[in-house]
Amino acid sequence: MTDTTVSELIHSLDEAVEKVTTEGCCYAIKDSLEQIVRSGKDFVDPAMLKPVEGRYARRLLHRDPAGRYSVLVMVWGPGQGTPLHDHAHMWCVECVYRGRIKVVSYDLKEQNEGQYRFSRELEVFAGPGEAGALIPPFEYHTLENSQDEPSATIHVYGGDMTWCDAFYQEHDDWYRLEHRELSFTP
């Protein structure tokens, strides 16, 4: 792990959140993450990269003292993933640190009496140094590690994401919402 690289990352994130628009901020963060991860430097503490049995690991790497953003490391064991979910209506940039992740994005088409209709939009397989930005209202997606080895991703959120809404398929393209409180993995 390189403390210098973590400091470089935080410095570049601090500069990015000064961008005038959310979109500009997200693309600056995306560029920073891609550049730092593609450098090949191991800057995440190996203890943060351990998978957890039965669910993905969610660990805090850095919280901006001004509350503008937070940086998390998520570790995905083989076959682990998320349900369809949002990001509590805040922007996020996700970058693969190690391994390979399948990301499927969805578009919310309709809401009716507690039911939500989504259409599947795009499926992407991302490897190390590949990042994407999720800017509300385009924030609905799933993540999955579809390989036999653990994968790790770095997520930068536009604040402290303590909850999200998850969506579970009921029939056809219709889903039910389940509000989820989020916590960190030790």
C-alpha positions in Angstrom: 0.0 0.0 0.0 1.2 3.5 -0.9 0.1 6.2 1.5 1.4 8.7 -1.1 -1.0 7.4 -3.7 -4.0 7.6 -1.3 -3.0 11.2 -0.6 -2.7 11.8 -4.4 -6.2 10.3 -4.8 -7.7 12.5 -2.0 -6.0 15.6 -3.4 -7.5 14.9 -6.9 -10.9 14.2 -5.4 -10.8 17.5 -3.5 -10.0 19.3 -6.7 -12.8 17.4 -8.6 -15.5 18.3 -6.2 -14.7 22.0 -6.7 -16.0 21.6 -10.3 -19.0 23.8 -10.9 -21.4 21.1 -12.2 -22.2 17.6 -10.9 -21.4 16.2 -14.3 -18.0 18.0 -14.4 -17.2 16.8 -10.9 -18.1 13.2 -11.8 -16.0 13.1 -15.0 -13.0 14.7 -13.2 -13.3 12.0 -10.5 -13.7 9.3 -13.1 -10.5 10.5 -14.9 -8.6 10.6 -11.6 -9.6 7.1 -10.5 -8.8 5.6 -13.9 -5.4 7.3 -14.0 -4.4 6.2 -10.4 -5.7 2.7 -10.7 -4.1 2.2 -14.1 -0.8 3.3 -12.7 -0.6 -0.2 -11.2 0.3 1.0 -7.7 -1.2 -1.0 -4.8 -2.6 1.8 -2.7 -5.4 0.0 -0.9 -4.5 -1.7 2.4 -4.6 -5.5 1.8 -6.8 -5.9 4.9 -9.5 -3.9 3.1 -9.4 -6.3 0.1 -10.5 -9.4 2.0 -13.9 -10.9 0.8 -16.6 -11.8 3.3 -18.6 -15.0 3.2 -22.2 -14.6 2.0 -22.1 -10.9 0.9 -19.9 -8.3 -0.5 -17.7 -6.2 1.8 -18.2 -2.5 2.1 -15.3 -0.6 3.7 -14.6 3.1 4.2 -11.3 4.4 2.7 -11.8 8.1 3.2 -14.6 10.5 4.3 -14.2 14.1 3.2 -14.1 16.3 6.4 -16.4 18.8 4.7 -18.9 16.1 3.8 -18.6 16.6 0.1 -17.8 13.0 -0.7 -16.8 9.6 0.7 -14.6 6.9 -0.8 -15.4 3.2 -0.2 -13.7 0.0 -1.2 -16.0 -2.9 -2.0 -14.8 -6.5 -2.3 -16.8 -9.0 -4.2 -16.3 -12.8 -3.7 -17.0 -15.1 -6.6 -20.7 -14.8 -7.7 -21.4 -12.0 -5.2 -23.4 -9.0 -6.4 -26.2 -6.5 -5.6 -29.9 -6.4 -6.3 -31.1 -3.6 -8.6 -30.6 -0.4 -6.6 -30.1 3.3 -6.5 -27.6 5.5 -4.7 -29.9 7.4 -2.4 -30.3 10.0 -5.2 -26.6 11.1 -5.0 -23.9 10.9 -7.7 -21.4 8.2 -7.7 -18.3 7.1 -9.6 -17.3 3.5 -9.5 -14.0 2.1 -10.7 -12.7 -1.5 -10.8 -9.5 -1.8 -8.7 -8.9 -5.6 -9.0 -10.7 -8.3 -11.0 -13.7 -7.9 -13.3 -17.2 -6.7 -12.6 -20.4 -6.9 -14.6 -22.5 -3.7 -14.4 -26.0 -3.6 -15.7 -27.8 -0.3 -15.9 -31.6 0.2 -15.9 -34.0 3.0 -16.7 -37.0 3.7 -14.5 -40.0 3.7 -16.8 -43.0 3.9 -14.5 -44.1 3.9 -10.9 -47.5 2.8 -9.8 -48.8 2.0 -6.3 -45.5 0.9 -4.9 -44.5 -1.0 -8.0 -41.6 0.2 -10.2 -41.2 -0.8 -13.9 -37.6 -0.8 -15.2 -36.1 -1.5 -18.6 -32.6 -3.1 -18.8 -30.4 -0.6 -20.7 -26.8 -1.6 -20.9 -24.5 -4.4 -19.7 -20.8 -3.7 -19.3 -17.9 -5.9 -18.2 -15.3 -3.7 -16.6 -11.7 -4.5 -15.6 -9.0 -2.7 -13.6 -8.9 1.1 -14.2 -12.3 1.2 -15.9 -14.8 3.5 -14.3 -18.3 4.8 -14.8 -20.4 7.7 -13.4 -23.9 7.5 -12.1 -25.7 10.8 -12.0 -29.4 10.9 -10.9 -31.9 10.2 -12.3 -29.7 7.7 -14.1 -28.5 5.8 -11.1 -30.3 2.4 -11.2 -28.0 -0.6 -11.7 -26.6 -4.0 -10.5 -23.0 -5.0 -9.9 -21.8 -8.6 -10.0 -18.5 -10.5 -9.8 -19.0 -13.2 -12.3 -15.5 -14.6 -12.1 -13.9 -17.3 -9.9 -11.6 -14.9 -8.0 -12.5 -11.9 -5.7 -12.8 -8.5 -7.3 -12.6 -5.0 -5.7 -14.1 -1.7 -6.7 -13.6 1.9 -5.5 -16.7 4.0 -5.1 -16.8 7.8 -4.6 -20.2 9.0 -3.5 -21.4 12.6 -3.4 -21.8 12.5 0.4 -22.1 9.8 3.0 -24.4 7.1 1.6 -26.1 5.5 4.6 -29.1 4.0 2.8 -30.3 3.0 -0.7 -33.4 1.6 -2.2 -33.2 -1.9 -3.6 -35.6 -3.3 -6.1 -36.7 -6.9 -6.3 -38.4 -8.3 -9.4 -42.1 -9.3 -8.9 -43.2 -10.1 -12.4 -42.1 -9.1 -15.9 -40.4 -5.7 -15.7 -42.1 -4.8 -12.4 -40.2 -4.6 -9.1 -41.0 -3.9 -5.5 -38.9 -1.4 -3.4 -37.1 -2.3 -0.2 -35.4 0.5 1.7 -32.0 -0.6 3.0 -29.8 0.9 5.7 -26.2 0.5 4.9 -23.2 -0.2 7.2 -19.5 -0.9 6.9 -17.9 -4.3 7.0 -15.2 -4.8 9.6 
